[in-house]
Structure formats: C-alpha cells, structure tokens
Amino acid sequence: MSWRDNYDPKLIEIVDRVDKKIAPRLAEMDDQVIENQSKVLRAFQEHHVAESDLTGSTGYGHYDEGRDKLEDIYAEVLGGEDALVRPQLVSGTHAIGVSLLGLVRPGDELVYITGKPYDTLQEVLGMAGNGIGSPIEYNIKTGYVDLKQDGSVDFDAVRARLASHPRVVAIQRSRGYATRDSFTIAKIAAMIKVVREVSPDSWVFVDNAYGEFSETKEPLQVGADLMAGSLFKNAGGGMAKTGGYIVGKKELVERVSYRFTVPGLGAAEGATYGSLEDMFQGFFQAPQVTGAAIKGSIFEAALLEELGLDVSPKWDAPRTDLVQTVNFGNPDDMVAFAKAVQHNSPIDSFVTPIPEKMAGYEDAVIMAGGSFVQGSTIEFSADGPLREPYTLYIQGGLTYAHVKLATVGAAQDTFFSQSTK
C-alpha cells in the first residue's frame, strides 16, 4: 500500500500540484545547504576535531579542549571572534537574557528597534511580570520602537530614539508571536547601517533564534556585535539535548561570560560531560536539518494556501528562519489544527494538547509537537497564543519527508476528516 492511500484523493491531487509548483524553490534550498555545509565542514577540519574532543569535562570543566574547539568553530562559522556554547544555557531566552543583561550597567539604556520583543523576553527586560531581577531593579532603561503598520522598521522613529545613544540596540530577527515578516539578513544590514550612522558607539545585539543557516550569511557578517540563540533550534541540528550559544566580538563575549557564571571566572568553568558529542554532531548536521525544515515550510505554505488559508511567508517568498504562520481567525480552528499536528508526530501522537497558561506568556498557549528533545523547535511543531488573529506558528522538521507527511496528515484530519479514504 502506498502512503498516498492513507489520504483523501482530492487532497493528494492538491499535494501533487503543490509538489510541481515548489520544485524549483526546493532546488534553490539544496544549493544553500551545500554552501552552508561546506563552511561547517571546513571549520571542523581546520580546527582538527578529534574523537577525544567529544568526551567532555567534569567538575569545574577546566582545560576542556573539546569545548574550546567547539566554541572556536561556532565563532568562525557564524562570523564572530569568540563564543560561548554551553549546556548550562538552558534555552534561547536564557542565552539572549544573559547577553543583554551582561552588556548593560546601571544608568544604561537598551532599545529594541524591531517592535516589542516576544513574550518571554518582555519579562526578562521588565516590560511584563513582577520585574524581579530585571533591568528596572538596576536603574537600566529598556524600551522599543514600534514597527510600522506593515511590519517594517520605522527608520524615522529609530533615528529619533537613537539620539539618546543607548548602550545596546537590539534586533529580533524572527517574528516571534507577531504577525510581521521575519527580517532577512539584508534588512538587518540596513538596520545596522542606520545605527552606525546615528549612534556609532552603541552595541548591536541580534536575537538570532530560528535564523542560523537559514541564509548563507549571519547577522555578525553584516555588522552586528553580538548574537545568541538556542541549541534545540537550528544550531543543535536536532542532536543537542540542551544548551545555547552566544557569539560575537571577543570583548563582549567576555563581558557577558561574567553574567553567565560570576565575575573572575567567566568562560573558564562549565563542565560539558555528556553534551559535547551531540553538540558537535548537531552543529555539523545543522545546515542539512535547517534546510529540510525550510523546505518543509515552503511545502506547508503552498499546501495550506491551496486549501484557502492565510499564510505567511508565501511559499515563494524569501526565507530567513523556520517559522511559518497560519491565520485561522478563530480559536476553534486554530486548536483543531494544532491537535492534528500532535497526532501526526513521532512521539506522543496519542496525546491531545490543550491550551493553558505558561510561565513567561501573557495568554493561554496551545503547543503541539511530539519531539525527541522536549520543546525542540528544530523538530516539527506548532504553537501560538490564543489571542487575535489566532495565528498558529509552525516550525521545524528533522526531515522534509516527515514535514510533508505531517502537514498532509494535519490537513486530512482538519479538512477532510468526513471524507471517505
């Protein structure tokens, strides 16, 4: 029996039409994967990664040669001078928060120029929540510049805000739980150019979540000073079980390292026992896995648009991250599709997700996705807050084949469940 026999014939007709339409775009992604894989392979070779480097350290983690090589590789491939790549960074939010709080001091100002940061960062920065431990307790001013109605950066407003010469100017590459487009590397380069013109001494930080290897350049390679992200998104390649990275200028990585541990120790300590093999292998696989996830997003966009849904980005639009949004306009359809995603996952396919309040989020959130690593969004998943316009954020996929099967399965469950197979 063919896999096609599991689905409504009308749905398979649409799938075949979509496959033909997106084939040239998928071929372009294959070329991008080769380009990024070449950079990673070359870095592994140049730094003489050996089997003994995969073992990791215990205790204090002193003299961890494998960890040092991994951080050198991250810095080289992503365009920085130095890096922290550690299992003790428990999430992307942690890595970003450590970076931002490590850069500022009492009396400083930190400004996002890409609109209000996403929910969990709002609490980190004291824009939401009780403010305990946030910059507001340290007399550090935080804020943001609203985007234009079309989701683009308001450069006139940015120039006016930068007149105060903030210590840190932050850019969020991915859309988070917003409806705007994610910002391409070209658009980030344009933002950085304005910052350099108006406030040249400001440090530019980029939240690079979902962005690694989504293009052939990274934010540091167009002028950013520091960036950070999670290892259970793109950079971990589906292998890393935990961890995050911070990479950029050497002096800034050192400054942040004292927030990561304590002053005086910085990056010198931090055991990696049981982590390095997955972190090395994951980064090596990251270009291929990220490419597969983006190809899956292209398929999702084309198929769901054929089914009459409002999607962003469109299937033929430029891609700069893994995130694909689908607007449902009402909570019932949004939750139904998320449940269908869960039921087409390899792990916990029998579980039915329900919306609930979660730490760091202002609204109830529906989260679907049976992943091998808890919360991994390089693996196929879908989530979103239950608030207008009831947008589901679909991301990830370790293989293109799984994303295709899961998306077709979710479409079957949601839109063709009353049909005869």
C-alpha positions as MATLAB code, in Angstrom:
seq = 'MSWRDNYDPKLIEIVDRVDKKIAPRLAEMDDQVIENQSKVLRAFQEHHVAESDLTGSTGYGHYDEGRDKLEDIYAEVLGGEDALVRPQLVSGTHAIGVSLLGLVRPGDELVYITGKPYDTLQEVLGMAGNGIGSPIEYNIKTGYVDLKQDGSVDFDAVRARLASHPRVVAIQRSRGYATRDSFTIAKIAAMIKVVREVSPDSWVFVDNAYGEFSETKEPLQVGADLMAGSLFKNAGGGMAKTGGYIVGKKELVERVSYRFTVPGLGAAEGATYGSLEDMFQGFFQAPQVTGAAIKGSIFEAALLEELGLDVSPKWDAPRTDLVQTVNFGNPDDMVAFAKAVQHNSPIDSFVTPIPEKMAGYEDAVIMAGGSFVQGSTIEFSADGPLREPYTLYIQGGLTYAHVKLATVGAAQDTFFSQSTK';
ca = [
       0.000    0.000    0.000;
       1.307    3.468   -0.919;
       1.444    6.289    1.618;
      -0.972    8.113   -0.669;
      -3.693    5.591    0.074;
      -3.981    6.985    3.612;
      -5.396   10.283    2.374;
      -8.380   11.649    0.525;
      -7.800   11.507   -3.263;
      -8.786   15.176   -3.585;
      -6.083   16.108   -1.070;
      -3.491   14.038   -2.940;
      -4.382   15.875   -6.153;
      -3.603   19.149   -4.399;
      -0.348   17.722   -2.989;
       0.782   16.672   -6.474;
       0.023   20.142   -7.799;
       1.964   21.725   -4.945;
       4.958   19.420   -5.472;
       5.321   20.548   -9.080;
       4.912   24.210   -8.204;
       7.564   24.314   -5.457;
      10.183   22.051   -7.074;
      12.417   24.918   -8.330;
      12.312   26.596   -4.906;
      13.348   23.364   -3.194;
      16.271   23.021   -5.604;
      17.440   26.501   -4.564;
      17.376   25.362   -0.938;
      19.537   22.347   -1.802;
      22.177   24.713   -3.180;
      22.038   26.774    0.032;
      22.521   23.660    2.150;
      25.670   22.748    0.213;
      27.080   26.255    0.701;
      26.488   26.239    4.455;
      27.624   22.639    4.883;
      30.897   23.500    3.165;
      31.624   26.231    5.745;
      30.949   23.906    8.657;
      32.996   21.027    7.241;
      35.938   23.326    6.568;
      35.833   24.666   10.129;
      35.820   21.148   11.616;
      38.838   20.253    9.509;
      40.763   23.443   10.256;
      40.308   23.018   13.998;
      41.403   19.349   13.908;
      38.367   17.970   15.726;
      39.344   14.583   17.135;
      37.378   11.737   18.696;
      38.900   12.649   22.052;
      37.287   16.104   21.800;
      33.830   14.552   22.075;
      34.226   13.254   25.625;
      33.671   16.439   27.602;
      34.787   17.503   31.051;
      33.526   17.035   34.607;
      33.520   19.105   37.763;
      34.717   22.639   37.160;
      35.312   21.964   33.465;
      38.840   23.344   33.439;
      41.014   22.793   30.347;
      38.179   21.424   28.206;
      39.815   21.240   24.774;
      36.696   19.918   23.061;
      34.594   22.779   24.401;
      37.220   25.288   23.283;
      37.295   23.846   19.762;
      33.506   23.838   19.523;
      33.368   27.490   20.542;
      36.088   28.373   18.032;
      34.082   26.618   15.314;
      30.892   28.491   16.211;
      32.770   31.780   16.125;
      34.368   31.046   12.763;
      31.257   29.751   11.008;
      28.877   32.375   12.389;
      31.248   35.283   11.841;
      32.368   36.166   15.376;
      35.639   36.463   17.251;
      34.667   34.336   20.242;
      31.751   32.275   21.520;
      30.117   30.623   24.496;
      28.452   27.312   23.604;
      27.283   25.702   26.805;
      24.768   23.151   28.081;
      24.267   25.434   31.109;
      22.431   27.898   28.850;
      19.028   26.327   29.342;
      17.154   27.977   26.450;
      17.315   30.637   23.793;
      15.631   33.064   26.174;
      18.362   32.349   28.732;
      21.162   32.900   26.209;
      19.567   36.137   24.985;
      18.825   37.336   28.516;
      22.364   36.619   29.703;
      23.693   38.522   26.709;
      21.530   41.597   27.157;
      21.902   41.782   30.941;
      25.626   41.166   30.607;
      26.074   44.127   28.296;
      24.250   46.819   30.274;
      25.098   48.547   33.550;
      23.157   50.894   35.855;
      22.244   54.069   34.027;
      22.455   52.414   30.586;
      19.639   52.155   28.056;
      18.647   49.134   25.958;
      16.327   49.633   22.970;
      14.707   47.157   20.586;
      14.207   48.677   17.139;
      12.105   45.783   15.801;
       8.995   46.370   17.877;
       8.016   44.859   21.187;
      10.069   41.726   21.908;
       8.264   38.406   22.272;
       6.549   37.325   25.465;
       9.326   35.635   27.446;
      11.818   38.449   26.708;
       9.342   41.025   27.958;
       9.670   39.591   31.468;
      13.455   39.370   31.176;
      13.563   43.076   30.320;
      10.999   44.190   32.903;
       8.335   45.050   30.327;
       5.970   42.497   31.871;
       5.769   40.393   35.018;
       6.829   41.412   38.517;
      10.173   42.928   37.487;
      12.218   40.922   39.992;
      15.795   40.584   38.746;
      15.036   42.609   35.616;
      16.876   45.751   34.465;
      14.372   48.034   36.185;
      15.810   46.945   39.541;
      19.222   48.170   38.403;
      18.198   51.568   37.052;
      18.573   50.337   33.476;
      16.088   51.748   30.983;
      14.553   49.366   28.450;
      12.190   50.116   25.603;
      11.334   49.544   21.982;
      10.441   51.367   18.796;
       7.115   50.333   17.306;
       7.094   48.945   13.799;
       5.041   50.471   11.038;
       1.609   49.015   10.357;
       3.039   46.914    7.528;
       5.569   45.324    9.915;
       8.596   47.179    8.599;
      11.078   49.139   10.699;
      10.172   52.789   11.227;
      13.571   54.285   10.458;
      12.500   57.838   11.220;
      11.351   56.788   14.695;
      14.518   54.716   15.136;
      16.742   57.679   14.311;
      14.870   59.821   16.807;
      15.150   57.181   19.541;
      18.856   56.617   18.900;
      19.569   60.272   19.602;
      19.925   59.251   23.273;
      22.803   56.911   22.224;
      21.624   53.747   24.024;
      24.248   51.323   25.216;
      22.587   48.395   23.404;
      20.422   48.346   20.290;
      18.633   45.026   19.932;
      17.166   43.394   16.835;
      14.797   40.434   16.868;
      15.294   38.526   13.620;
      12.334   36.165   13.834;
       8.734   37.287   14.126;
       8.186   35.582   17.483;
       4.455   35.669   18.200;
       3.932   38.714   15.977;
       2.305   38.722   12.554;
       5.100   40.661   10.830;
       7.587   39.090    8.452;
      10.869   37.911    9.895;
      13.791   40.155    8.988;
      16.191   38.952    6.314;
      19.924   39.475    6.594;
      19.678   42.274    4.021;
      17.093   44.072    6.167;
      19.189   43.559    9.306;
      22.180   45.043    7.464;
      20.087   48.126    6.644;
      19.101   48.496   10.317;
      22.708   48.237   11.454;
      23.747   50.854    8.919;
      21.309   53.332   10.476;
      22.531   52.521   13.991;
      26.126   53.145   12.950;
      25.180   56.477   11.388;
      23.214   57.813   14.370;
      24.787   56.098   17.388;
      28.088   54.534   16.335;
      29.156   53.624   19.875;
      26.046   51.537   20.574;
      26.464   47.759   20.614;
      24.136   45.954   18.212;
      22.727   42.693   19.523;
      20.695   40.267   17.394;
      18.305   37.646   18.709;
      19.117   35.008   16.098;
      16.521   32.411   17.143;
      15.426   30.213   14.204;
      17.856   32.034   11.915;
      21.096   30.024   11.874;
      21.833   28.627    8.381;
      18.510   29.947    7.064;
      20.568   32.072    4.674;
      24.229   31.928    3.661;
      25.183   34.883    5.874;
      24.613   35.565    9.580;
      23.992   38.901   11.370;
      27.587   39.187   12.599;
      28.746   39.105    8.992;
      26.776   42.290    8.227;
      27.941   44.299   11.223;
      26.221   43.036   14.394;
      28.391   42.953   17.525;
      26.810   40.016   19.372;
      24.086   37.446   18.823;
      22.618   34.467   20.639;
      20.324   31.505   20.180;
      19.255   28.063   21.326;
      20.801   24.668   20.612;
      17.435   22.976   20.390;
      16.610   25.171   17.458;
      18.671   25.291   14.235;
      22.212   25.251   15.598;
      21.765   21.986   17.511;
      20.772   20.126   14.357;
      18.260   18.014   16.241;
      21.042   16.351   18.238;
      21.786   18.730   21.127;
      19.669   17.849   24.155;
      20.020   21.278   25.768;
      22.160   24.399   25.581;
      22.548   27.743   23.912;
      25.204   29.871   22.254;
      26.444   33.451   22.409;
      28.868   34.618   19.726;
      30.375   37.925   18.663;
      33.181   40.315   19.477;
      35.697   38.914   21.925;
      35.419   41.753   24.454;
      31.629   41.452   24.526;
      31.619   37.669   24.878;
      33.989   38.060   27.827;
      31.771   40.744   29.364;
      28.721   38.510   29.026;
      30.580   35.477   30.389;
      30.773   37.175   33.787;
      26.986   37.284   33.841;
      26.839   33.670   32.628;
      28.897   32.461   35.627;
      30.415   35.019   38.003;
      32.996   37.822   37.754;
      36.514   36.446   37.678;
      35.529   33.009   36.345;
      33.598   33.838   33.202;
      34.030   31.202   30.500;
      36.831   29.326   32.277;
      34.427   26.953   34.023;
      31.473   24.851   32.965;
      31.591   21.078   32.576;
      30.384   19.511   29.324;
      30.306   15.805   30.228;
      27.680   14.004   28.156;
      26.999   17.007   25.919;
      29.862   17.627   23.515;
      29.296   14.726   21.124;
      25.704   15.790   20.480;
      26.679   19.453   20.246;
      29.450   18.766   17.725;
      27.352   16.392   15.636;
      24.326   18.651   15.831;
      26.225   21.682   14.552;
      27.688   19.580   11.758;
      24.195   18.447   10.740;
      22.603   21.868   11.253;
      22.831   23.106    7.623;
      21.096   19.970    6.328;
      18.447   19.841    9.068;
      17.710   23.567    8.776;
      17.408   23.222    5.017;
      14.969   20.340    5.400;
      12.865   22.370    7.834;
      12.739   25.360    5.477;
      11.795   23.116    2.571;
       9.026   21.796    4.788;
       7.868   25.360    5.489;
       7.708   26.042    1.759;
       5.523   22.959    1.306;
       3.317   23.950    4.250;
       2.785   27.437    2.848;
       1.905   26.194   -0.624;
      -0.422   23.418    0.535;
      -2.287   25.416    3.168;
      -2.720   28.354    0.812;
      -4.225   25.957   -1.737;
      -6.678   24.969    1.000;
      -7.742   28.598    1.383;
      -5.791   29.602    4.488;
      -3.940   32.866    5.067;
      -0.234   32.024    5.357;
       2.966   33.986    5.892;
       5.506   33.877    4.352;
       4.090   32.810    0.987;
       5.702   29.713   -0.485;
       7.806   31.699   -2.966;
       8.850   34.487   -0.559;
      12.443   34.863    0.711;
      13.102   32.791    3.849;
      15.253   33.845    6.786;
      14.031   31.456    9.502;
      11.974   28.307   10.079;
       8.705   29.891   11.104;
       5.541   29.518    9.038;
       2.365   31.207   10.238;
      -1.231   30.276    9.507;
      -4.044   32.649   10.465;
      -7.276   30.904   11.419;
      -9.308   33.885   12.633;
     -10.896   31.909   15.456;
      -9.618   29.776   18.359;
     -11.534   26.587   17.473;
      -9.906   26.015   14.088;
      -6.518   27.016   15.454;
      -6.703   24.461   18.261;
      -8.082   21.765   15.949;
      -5.136   22.093   13.562;
      -2.647   22.050   16.453;
      -4.210   18.824   17.714;
      -3.822   17.351   14.225;
      -0.117   18.297   14.233;
       0.307   16.463   17.543;
      -1.431   13.370   16.200;
       0.977   13.298   13.257;
       4.135   13.444   15.389;
       6.521   10.520   16.070;
       6.413   10.953   19.857;
       3.210   11.299   21.920;
       1.000   11.076   18.841;
      -1.754    9.753   21.093;
      -1.731   12.888   23.276;
      -4.258   15.696   22.775;
      -2.807   19.145   23.560;
      -4.985   21.730   25.268;
      -4.411   25.469   25.671;
      -3.029   26.544   29.046;
      -1.268   29.413   30.772;
       2.514   29.042   30.758;
       5.298   30.874   32.578;
       6.513   33.846   30.562;
       3.400   34.172   28.396;
       0.542   36.638   28.842;
      -2.142   34.467   27.164;
      -3.040   30.803   27.164;
      -0.856   28.935   24.650;
      -1.512   25.842   22.573;
       1.629   23.785   21.946;
       1.757   20.720   19.732;
       4.623   18.541   18.621;
       5.935   15.197   19.750;
       9.674   15.799   19.755;
      12.623   13.658   20.804;
      14.002   16.664   22.718;
      11.492   18.395   24.970;
      10.400   21.695   23.463;
      12.695   21.338   20.465;
      11.542   23.640   17.690;
      14.005   22.362   15.117;
      11.666   19.373   15.256;
       8.233   19.692   13.679;
       5.881   21.551   15.984;
       3.142   24.168   16.110;
       2.211   26.640   18.805;
       0.683   30.009   19.423;
      -1.106   32.203   21.964;
      -4.882   32.203   21.957;
      -5.386   35.805   21.005;
      -6.496   37.548   17.841;
      -5.904   36.923   14.982;
      -5.479   33.326   16.267;
      -2.274   32.572   14.473;
      -0.563   29.194   14.656;
       3.219   29.229   14.321;
       4.513   26.091   12.601;
       8.224   25.407   12.605;
      10.916   22.811   12.284;
      11.211   19.294   10.954;
      14.186   16.960   11.149;
      13.421   15.605    7.676;
      11.488   17.029    4.762;
       9.639   13.731    4.393;
       8.229   13.963    7.914;
       7.144   17.596    7.499;
       5.352   16.659    4.279;
       3.619   13.642    5.812;
       2.677   15.511    8.985;
       1.320   18.529    7.100;
      -0.719   16.352    4.761;
      -1.924   14.365    7.780;
      -2.937   17.525    9.636;
      -4.766   18.785    6.562;
      -6.525   15.434    6.257;
      -7.607   15.437    9.914;
      -8.747   19.050    9.838;
     -10.344   19.492    6.421;
     -11.038   16.018    5.012;
     -11.946   14.004    8.124;
     -15.512   13.380    6.901;
     -14.364   12.133    3.513;
     -14.068    8.511    2.561;
     -10.451    7.455    2.126;
];
